[in-house]
Amino acid sequence: MALPLLAAYPAAPGNIRGKAHIWRAGAYSFSDELGGLRILGVSGSGRKEDPFVVRQEFTSSSPAIMVIRAAAPIRPFDQSGAFASGFMHMRVVVVNNSGQAWVEFEFELQELYLQPSVFGDGLSFDQRRSDSDNISSDSFAQFSRNFEPYDRLRFRDGKVDPLATAGFSFLITDFTPRSQFYLLQDPRIPSS
């Protein structure tokens, strides 16, 4: 299995402003400690009727990784919101402060840092369901999901201009919940 080029990923701790932000909502925390993005705020419980809403800013068009941790005891499949259950309804809102238009945006789950999630780890963008009613974007008309050899969700057929905001909704499931995992985010610019 080939790993992605490490030069494309943040190499040192610290976000784009030099100070990491850790936000807690529901039974999880969200951090920009690996750099490349800045979390502006987090709210919600992660349930379908009250999804996590993560507001963040990108100042470049380079990939960045958000660290997600259980901030409460893990109890798989619990629906109370009081425990890290492995089910997270997410809404990610991104401000494009990169100076470049984005024509695609990709998310990738990683159970281990810089190692794409594989089928057997239980972490995915709801791969057990073939329908897609939990996946949407206000800036992109189409999406595709890939589950092997990694878990990726790519939004396309749209555009996010500089200083504009894009919103993405999806469900993360982890049938063997871990106390920490990673969400790589990769804005794509037009190729020349």
Secondary structure by P-SEA (a helix, b strand, c coil): ccccccccccccccccccbbbbbbccccccccccccccccccccccccccccccccccccccbbbbbbbcccccccccccccccccccbbbbbbbccccccccbbbbbbbcccccccccccccccccccccccccccccccccccccccbbbbbbccccccccbbbbbbbbbbbcccccbbbbbbbbbcccc
